[in-house]
Amino acid sequence: MKKKERLMARGKKAVKMRRKIVITIFLAYLRLVARIQLFKIKPKVVALTGSQGKTSLRNAVFSVLSLKYRVKKSIKANSETGIPLDLLGLYPVNYSLIEWLKLAFLAPIRLLTNWKKYDVYLVELGVDDPYPPKNMEYLLGFIKPEIAIFLNVSLVHTQQFSKLIPSNKKFSSKKAKEEFLLAKIAREKGKMITFLDENKTAIVNQDDLWVWKMAKETRAKLISFGKNKSQKNGIRIKSASLKPSDLATAFSFEYRKQIFQISLPFLVPDHYASTLAAALAVGLAMKVDLTEACRALEEGFVLPPGRMTFFKGIKSSLLIDSSYNASKKPTLDALELLAKVPAKAKIVVLGDMRELGIMAEQEHRQVAEKILKSADRIVLIGSLTKKHVLPIIEGKKPVKWFENSWQAAKYLKKHLKKNSVVLIKGSQNKIFTEIITQALLKNKKDRKKLCRRGSYWEKQRANLIDL
């Protein structure tokens, strides 16, 4: 029996090794394809990174640069596979082996046929892990930014970055552990600006201490943005104010003693001031008139699906759909916004915040404390909220917990009170709180505006029904 077990173990190890070799070859193939396509088109590469808000920032920068340049922005692509395929205009329908083989076959054909010219390639660089191929250094192996934007650093993907903690490492406090992880995340993401040459440009958030720390190590030309009054050549954020009755948000910025105003026709948390300021800073670097850039943002900036989008819901409710993903800082900001929206009944729907690893308890508990101050009723989804959020809220506010989003949607459809405002937030992995948004929509045509559309995601959501 032991011999049979050893043979099975060897077989599994051999299969795993062959799979690793195939993946390594395929990734090298995609890197080569990306380099060739960029060499053909020769665009100026504008890259951005951060712990959250990357896609919103991409949209804002696109609005500004499109005033003067032909811009290709990365679509559903910020990874080691997504970016090379995006450069060729190839997008997976699903993630099956057959689909990958199909894409591998089409790649050289697209290299020969895709000669569409553009001046700027605007690309998100997502960092999910400190090790290749999902780290920054790997992406910089084939993406060479001329302008790099570093937005923020926070405790996301700490489950993966926890691998950097030595086995014998003892922390004196939770704060010390948090600082250790933030430093590692900042170091990896910050390579995007510290690897830049002196003839390149780094655009950085001076309000974020971790971003600013990394900015001091770059050789590139610095353009900063933020609230700090000491900025000389950057965009200063003067104010951000909500207009709940008009469902609008007003922002004020300063550059060289000149004031610029932006009014967005929707409500967003205050941290979007950094998003808009970063986009204006890119405009500065690319010689776009700031007055025109502000107008372009007012008229053209749109939020990505599942990021603080407002919809009319059933029973005269107002839905704040932030179902794309969830981590502590954006969730706290969303709760702050909810507190400012006038309504008789405020409901928070919160799904697990995933990939936090050893920081999961601390991050969920902090969100739970904020929920108590912002919501009248709470709906929780997933094992992490049951473990870390429910015990804090139970007995203090009306709360219901559900195993999955289908169950929560069924409950809310039946028990939602008229004229409620509902904030819907949760992580991607096996939570999919867009299920709840979809169930509560007044206009079913709005479904196409939600995140994670398509047959692949429909299948993933359907799998939750039987959990």
C-alpha positions as CSV (number, residue, x, y, z in Angstrom):
1,M,0.0,0.0,0.0
2,K,2.8,2.3,0.9
3,K,4.5,1.7,-2.5
4,K,1.2,2.5,-4.3
5,E,0.9,5.7,-2.3
6,R,4.5,6.7,-3.2
7,L,3.8,6.0,-6.9
8,M,0.6,8.1,-6.8
9,A,2.5,10.9,-5.1
10,R,5.2,10.8,-7.8
11,G,2.6,10.8,-10.5
12,K,0.9,13.9,-9.0
13,K,4.3,15.6,-8.7
14,A,5.1,14.8,-12.3
15,V,1.8,16.2,-13.5
16,K,2.3,19.4,-11.5
17,M,5.8,19.8,-12.9
18,R,4.6,19.4,-16.5
19,R,1.8,21.8,-15.9
20,K,4.3,24.4,-14.5
21,I,6.5,23.9,-17.5
22,V,3.6,24.5,-20.0
23,I,2.5,27.6,-18.1
24,T,6.0,29.0,-18.1
25,I,6.4,28.5,-21.8
26,F,2.9,30.0,-22.5
27,L,3.7,33.1,-20.4
28,A,7.1,33.5,-22.2
29,Y,5.2,33.3,-25.5
30,L,2.7,36.0,-24.4
31,R,5.6,38.3,-23.2
32,L,7.2,38.0,-26.6
33,V,3.9,38.7,-28.3
34,A,3.5,41.8,-26.1
35,R,7.0,43.2,-26.9
36,I,6.5,42.7,-30.6
37,Q,3.1,44.4,-30.7
38,L,4.4,47.4,-28.7
39,F,7.5,47.6,-31.0
40,K,5.2,47.7,-34.0
41,I,2.8,50.4,-32.8
42,K,5.4,52.3,-30.7
43,P,2.9,54.0,-28.3
44,K,3.8,56.1,-25.3
45,V,3.0,53.7,-22.4
46,V,1.1,55.3,-19.4
47,A,0.8,52.8,-16.6
48,L,-0.9,53.0,-13.3
49,T,-1.1,51.0,-10.1
50,G,-2.5,51.1,-6.6
51,S,-4.3,48.9,-4.1
52,Q,-7.7,50.1,-5.1
53,G,-9.3,52.5,-7.6
54,K,-7.1,51.5,-10.6
55,T,-10.0,51.1,-13.2
56,S,-11.7,54.3,-12.1
57,L,-8.3,56.1,-12.5
58,R,-7.8,54.5,-15.9
59,N,-11.2,55.9,-17.0
60,A,-10.4,59.4,-15.7
61,V,-7.0,59.4,-17.4
62,F,-8.6,58.2,-20.7
63,S,-11.0,61.1,-20.6
64,V,-8.2,63.6,-20.2
65,L,-5.7,62.2,-22.8
66,S,-8.4,61.5,-25.4
67,L,-8.7,65.3,-25.8
68,K,-5.3,65.3,-27.6
69,Y,-4.3,61.8,-28.4
70,R,-5.4,58.5,-29.8
71,V,-5.6,56.3,-26.7
72,K,-5.9,52.6,-26.3
73,K,-6.9,51.6,-22.7
74,S,-6.5,48.2,-21.3
75,I,-9.9,46.4,-21.1
76,K,-10.4,43.8,-18.4
77,A,-6.6,43.4,-18.4
78,N,-4.0,44.1,-15.8
79,S,-2.2,40.8,-15.5
80,E,0.5,38.7,-17.0
81,T,-1.9,37.1,-19.4
82,G,-4.5,39.9,-19.8
83,I,-2.2,42.7,-20.9
84,P,-0.5,40.8,-23.8
85,L,-3.8,39.6,-25.1
86,D,-5.3,43.1,-24.7
87,L,-2.5,44.5,-26.9
88,L,-3.7,42.2,-29.6
89,G,-7.4,42.8,-29.1
90,L,-7.9,39.2,-27.8
91,Y,-10.2,38.6,-24.8
92,P,-11.0,35.2,-23.2
93,V,-14.7,34.2,-23.4
94,N,-14.0,31.7,-20.6
95,Y,-10.9,30.3,-19.0
96,S,-11.0,26.7,-20.3
97,L,-8.0,24.9,-21.8
98,I,-9.6,25.0,-25.2
99,E,-10.0,28.8,-25.0
100,W,-6.3,29.2,-24.1
101,L,-5.2,27.1,-27.0
102,K,-7.5,29.1,-29.3
103,L,-5.9,32.4,-28.0
104,A,-2.4,31.0,-28.5
105,F,-3.3,30.1,-32.1
106,L,-4.8,33.5,-32.8
107,A,-1.9,35.5,-31.3
108,P,0.5,35.3,-34.2
109,I,-2.3,35.9,-36.7
110,R,-3.2,39.1,-34.8
111,L,0.5,40.1,-34.8
112,L,0.4,40.0,-38.6
113,T,-3.0,41.7,-39.0
114,N,-3.5,44.1,-36.1
115,W,-1.7,47.4,-37.2
116,K,-4.2,49.8,-35.7
117,K,-2.3,52.9,-34.6
118,Y,-2.6,54.8,-31.4
119,D,-0.4,57.3,-29.6
120,V,-0.9,56.1,-26.0
121,Y,-1.3,52.7,-24.4
122,L,-3.0,53.3,-21.0
123,V,-2.6,50.2,-18.9
124,E,-3.4,49.0,-15.3
125,L,-0.7,47.0,-13.6
126,G,-2.2,44.7,-11.0
127,V,0.0,43.2,-8.4
128,D,-1.6,40.2,-6.5
129,D,1.5,38.5,-5.2
130,P,5.1,39.3,-4.3
131,Y,6.3,36.5,-6.6
132,P,6.3,36.1,-10.4
133,P,4.3,36.0,-12.6
134,K,1.8,38.1,-10.5
135,N,4.2,40.7,-9.2
136,M,5.3,44.1,-10.5
137,E,8.8,43.2,-11.6
138,Y,7.4,40.5,-13.9
139,L,5.0,43.0,-15.6
140,L,7.8,45.5,-16.0
141,G,9.7,42.9,-18.0
142,F,7.5,43.7,-21.0
143,I,5.7,46.9,-20.1
144,K,8.0,49.9,-20.0
145,P,6.1,53.0,-18.8
146,E,7.1,56.5,-19.8
147,I,4.6,57.8,-17.3
148,A,3.8,55.9,-14.2
149,I,1.0,56.7,-11.7
150,F,1.1,55.4,-8.2
151,L,-2.3,55.9,-6.5
152,N,-2.3,54.3,-3.1
153,V,-1.3,51.4,-0.8
154,S,-3.5,49.5,1.5
155,L,-4.0,46.0,3.0
156,V,-5.2,44.1,0.0
157,H,-3.9,40.7,-1.1
158,T,-2.4,40.3,2.3
159,Q,-3.0,36.6,2.1
160,Q,-0.4,36.4,-0.6
161,F,2.0,38.9,0.9
162,S,1.9,37.1,4.2
163,K,4.2,34.6,2.5
164,L,7.0,37.1,3.1
165,I,6.7,36.9,6.8
166,P,9.6,34.7,8.2
167,S,8.3,31.6,10.1
168,N,10.2,32.8,13.2
169,K,9.0,36.4,13.0
170,K,7.1,37.7,16.1
171,F,5.3,41.0,16.0
172,S,5.0,43.2,19.0
173,S,1.5,44.3,18.1
174,K,-1.2,44.1,15.4
175,K,0.0,47.5,14.2
176,A,3.6,46.2,13.7
177,K,2.3,43.3,11.6
178,E,0.2,45.7,9.6
179,E,3.2,48.0,9.0
180,F,5.3,45.1,7.9
181,L,2.7,44.0,5.3
182,L,2.1,47.6,4.0
183,A,5.8,48.1,3.6
184,K,6.1,44.9,1.5
185,I,3.0,45.8,-0.7
186,A,4.4,49.4,-1.2
187,R,7.8,48.0,-2.1
188,E,6.4,45.7,-4.8
189,K,3.9,48.1,-6.3
190,G,6.5,51.0,-6.0
191,K,8.8,49.2,-8.4
192,M,6.7,50.8,-11.1
193,I,8.2,54.2,-10.2
194,T,11.6,53.2,-8.7
195,F,12.5,51.3,-11.8
196,L,12.0,54.4,-14.0
197,D,14.9,56.2,-15.7
198,E,15.5,59.9,-15.1
199,N,13.9,60.8,-18.5
200,K,10.6,59.3,-17.4
201,T,7.8,60.7,-15.2
202,A,6.4,59.4,-12.0
203,I,3.0,60.8,-10.8
204,V,2.4,60.1,-7.1
205,N,-0.1,60.6,-4.3
206,Q,1.6,62.8,-1.7
207,D,-1.2,62.1,0.8
208,D,-0.3,58.4,0.9
209,L,2.7,58.0,3.2
210,W,3.7,54.7,1.6
211,V,3.5,56.0,-1.9
212,W,5.4,59.1,-1.0
213,K,8.1,57.0,0.7
214,M,8.6,55.1,-2.5
215,A,8.5,58.3,-4.6
216,K,11.7,59.5,-2.8
217,E,13.6,56.6,-4.3
218,T,12.7,57.3,-7.9
219,R,15.1,58.9,-10.4
220,A,12.2,60.0,-12.6
221,K,10.7,63.5,-12.8
222,L,8.1,63.8,-10.0
223,I,4.6,65.3,-10.3
224,S,2.6,65.0,-7.2
225,F,-1.1,65.4,-6.3
226,G,-2.9,65.6,-2.9
227,K,-4.0,68.0,-0.2
228,N,-0.5,68.9,0.9
229,K,0.1,72.7,0.6
230,S,3.8,72.2,0.0
231,Q,3.4,71.1,-3.6
232,K,5.0,73.4,-6.2
233,N,4.5,71.6,-9.5
234,G,1.6,69.3,-8.7
235,I,-2.1,69.3,-8.4
236,R,-3.4,70.3,-5.0
237,I,-6.8,69.0,-3.8
238,K,-8.7,71.9,-2.2
239,S,-12.1,70.4,-1.5
240,A,-14.6,67.7,-2.3
241,S,-18.3,68.1,-1.4
242,L,-21.4,66.0,-1.9
243,K,-24.7,67.4,-3.2
244,P,-27.0,64.6,-2.1
245,S,-30.2,66.3,-3.3
246,D,-28.8,66.7,-6.8
247,L,-26.9,63.3,-6.8
248,A,-23.7,65.2,-7.6
249,T,-20.2,65.7,-6.3
250,A,-18.1,68.9,-6.6
251,F,-14.3,69.0,-6.5
252,S,-11.9,71.9,-6.4
253,F,-8.2,71.8,-7.4
254,E,-5.3,74.3,-7.5
255,Y,-2.3,74.4,-9.8
256,R,0.1,77.3,-9.6
257,K,-2.5,79.5,-7.7
258,Q,-5.1,78.9,-10.4
259,I,-8.3,77.2,-9.3
260,F,-10.0,74.4,-11.3
261,Q,-13.5,73.1,-10.6
262,I,-15.0,69.7,-11.6
263,S,-18.6,68.7,-10.9
264,L,-19.6,65.1,-11.5
265,P,-23.3,64.1,-12.1
266,F,-23.2,61.3,-9.5
267,L,-22.2,60.8,-5.9
268,V,-18.8,59.4,-5.1
269,P,-16.7,59.2,-1.8
270,D,-14.1,61.9,-1.1
271,H,-11.2,59.7,-2.2
272,Y,-12.2,60.2,-5.9
273,A,-10.6,63.7,-5.5
274,S,-7.3,61.8,-5.7
275,T,-8.5,59.9,-8.8
276,L,-9.3,63.2,-10.6
277,A,-6.2,65.0,-9.4
278,A,-4.0,62.1,-10.7
279,A,-5.8,62.4,-14.1
280,L,-5.1,66.1,-14.2
281,A,-1.5,65.5,-13.3
282,V,-1.2,63.1,-16.3
283,G,-2.7,65.9,-18.4
284,L,0.1,68.2,-17.1
285,A,2.7,65.7,-18.1
286,M,1.2,65.3,-21.5
287,K,0.7,69.0,-22.1
288,V,-3.1,68.9,-22.0
289,D,-4.8,72.2,-21.1
290,L,-6.2,71.8,-17.5
291,T,-9.4,73.8,-18.1
292,E,-10.2,71.5,-21.1
293,A,-9.1,68.5,-19.0
294,C,-11.6,69.4,-16.2
295,R,-14.4,69.8,-18.8
296,A,-13.5,66.4,-20.3
297,L,-13.8,64.8,-16.9
298,E,-17.1,66.4,-16.3
299,E,-18.5,65.2,-19.6
300,G,-16.7,61.9,-20.2
301,F,-15.6,60.3,-16.9
302,V,-17.7,57.3,-16.0
303,L,-17.4,54.8,-13.2
304,P,-16.6,51.2,-14.0
305,P,-19.4,48.7,-13.4
306,G,-19.9,47.8,-9.8
307,R,-18.1,50.9,-8.4
308,M,-20.4,53.2,-6.5
309,T,-23.1,53.3,-9.3
310,F,-26.6,54.5,-8.4
311,F,-29.7,52.6,-9.7
312,K,-33.4,52.9,-9.0
313,G,-34.6,49.8,-7.2
314,I,-37.8,48.1,-6.4
315,K,-40.2,49.6,-3.9
316,S,-38.9,53.1,-4.7
317,S,-35.5,52.2,-3.3
318,L,-32.1,53.7,-4.3
319,L,-29.3,51.2,-4.9
320,I,-25.6,52.0,-4.4
321,D,-23.9,49.3,-6.4
322,S,-20.3,48.7,-5.3
323,S,-20.4,45.0,-5.8
324,Y,-17.3,44.6,-7.9
325,N,-14.9,44.1,-4.9
326,A,-14.4,45.0,-1.3
327,S,-11.5,45.9,1.0
328,K,-11.4,48.0,4.1
329,K,-10.6,51.5,2.9
330,P,-13.1,51.7,0.0
331,T,-15.7,50.0,2.2
332,L,-15.2,52.6,4.9
333,D,-15.4,55.4,2.3
334,A,-18.7,53.9,0.9
335,L,-20.2,53.8,4.4
336,E,-19.2,57.4,4.9
337,L,-21.0,58.4,1.7
338,L,-24.1,56.4,2.8
339,A,-24.2,58.3,6.0
340,K,-24.5,61.5,4.0
341,V,-27.3,60.3,1.7
342,P,-30.7,61.4,3.2
343,A,-33.1,58.4,3.7
344,K,-35.4,57.1,6.3
345,A,-34.0,53.6,6.1
346,K,-30.3,52.8,5.2
347,I,-29.4,49.2,4.5
348,V,-25.8,47.8,4.2
349,V,-25.3,44.6,2.4
350,L,-21.7,43.4,3.0
351,G,-20.1,40.2,1.7
352,D,-16.8,38.8,2.8
353,M,-13.7,40.9,2.1
354,R,-11.4,38.1,0.7
355,E,-7.7,37.6,0.3
356,L,-6.8,39.3,3.6
357,G,-5.2,36.3,5.2
358,I,-4.0,37.1,8.8
359,M,-5.4,40.6,8.5
360,A,-9.0,39.4,7.9
361,E,-10.2,39.7,11.5
362,Q,-8.8,43.2,12.1
363,E,-10.1,44.6,8.8
364,H,-13.6,43.1,9.2
365,R,-13.9,44.3,12.7
366,Q,-13.0,47.9,11.8
367,V,-15.7,47.8,9.0
368,A,-18.2,46.4,11.5
369,E,-17.7,49.3,13.8
370,K,-18.3,51.8,11.0
371,I,-21.5,49.9,9.8
372,L,-23.0,50.4,13.3
373,K,-22.8,54.2,12.7
374,S,-24.0,54.2,9.1
375,A,-26.8,51.7,8.7
376,D,-30.2,51.0,10.1
377,R,-30.3,47.4,9.0
378,I,-27.5,45.0,7.9
379,V,-27.3,42.0,5.6
380,L,-24.1,39.9,5.8
381,I,-22.9,37.2,3.4
382,G,-20.1,34.7,3.8
383,S,-18.1,32.9,6.4
384,L,-15.8,35.8,7.2
385,T,-18.6,38.3,8.0
386,K,-20.3,35.6,10.1
387,K,-17.1,35.1,12.1
388,H,-15.8,38.7,12.4
389,V,-18.7,41.1,11.7
390,L,-21.9,39.4,13.0
391,P,-20.7,39.2,16.7
392,I,-20.1,42.9,16.8
393,I,-23.4,44.0,15.2
394,E,-25.7,41.4,16.6
395,G,-28.0,42.8,19.4
396,K,-27.1,46.4,18.4
397,K,-28.7,46.7,15.0
398,P,-31.2,44.5,13.1
399,V,-29.0,42.0,11.1
400,K,-29.4,38.9,8.9
401,W,-26.6,36.6,7.9
402,F,-26.7,34.4,4.7
403,E,-24.3,31.8,3.3
404,N,-24.5,33.2,-0.2
405,S,-25.8,36.1,-2.3
406,W,-28.8,34.2,-3.8
407,Q,-30.2,33.7,-0.3
408,A,-29.7,37.3,0.6
409,A,-31.3,38.5,-2.6
410,K,-34.4,36.4,-1.9
411,Y,-34.7,37.8,1.6
412,L,-34.3,41.4,0.5
413,K,-36.8,41.2,-2.3
414,K,-39.4,40.2,0.2
415,H,-38.5,42.3,3.2
416,L,-37.1,45.5,1.6
417,K,-38.8,48.6,3.0
418,K,-40.1,51.3,0.7
419,N,-37.8,54.3,0.0
420,S,-34.7,52.5,1.4
421,V,-31.2,53.3,0.4
422,V,-29.2,50.1,-0.1
423,L,-25.4,50.0,-0.2
424,I,-24.2,46.7,-1.8
425,K,-20.5,45.7,-1.4
426,G,-18.5,42.4,-1.4
427,S,-15.5,40.6,-2.7
428,Q,-15.2,38.9,-6.1
429,N,-14.4,35.4,-5.0
430,K,-17.5,33.3,-4.5
431,I,-19.5,36.3,-3.1
432,F,-20.7,38.1,-6.2
433,T,-23.0,40.6,-4.5
434,E,-24.0,41.9,-8.0
435,I,-26.6,39.1,-7.7
436,I,-28.3,41.2,-5.1
437,T,-28.2,44.4,-7.1
438,Q,-29.6,42.5,-10.1
439,A,-32.5,41.1,-8.0
440,L,-33.4,44.6,-6.6
441,L,-33.3,46.6,-9.9
442,K,-36.4,48.4,-10.9
443,N,-35.5,48.5,-14.5
444,K,-34.3,45.1,-15.7
445,K,-32.5,46.7,-18.6
446,D,-30.0,48.0,-16.1
447,R,-28.6,44.5,-15.7
448,K,-26.2,45.0,-18.6
449,K,-24.6,47.9,-16.6
450,L,-23.6,45.6,-13.7
451,C,-20.2,44.1,-13.3
452,R,-19.1,40.6,-14.4
453,R,-21.4,40.2,-17.4
454,G,-21.3,37.3,-19.9
455,S,-21.8,33.5,-19.9
456,Y,-18.7,32.7,-17.9
457,W,-19.8,34.8,-15.0
458,E,-23.4,33.6,-15.3
459,K,-22.1,30.1,-14.8
460,Q,-19.9,31.1,-11.8
461,R,-22.9,32.8,-10.1
462,A,-25.2,29.8,-10.8
463,N,-22.8,27.6,-9.0
464,L,-23.5,29.5,-5.7
465,I,-27.2,28.4,-5.7
466,D,-26.4,24.9,-4.5
467,L,-23.8,25.9,-1.9
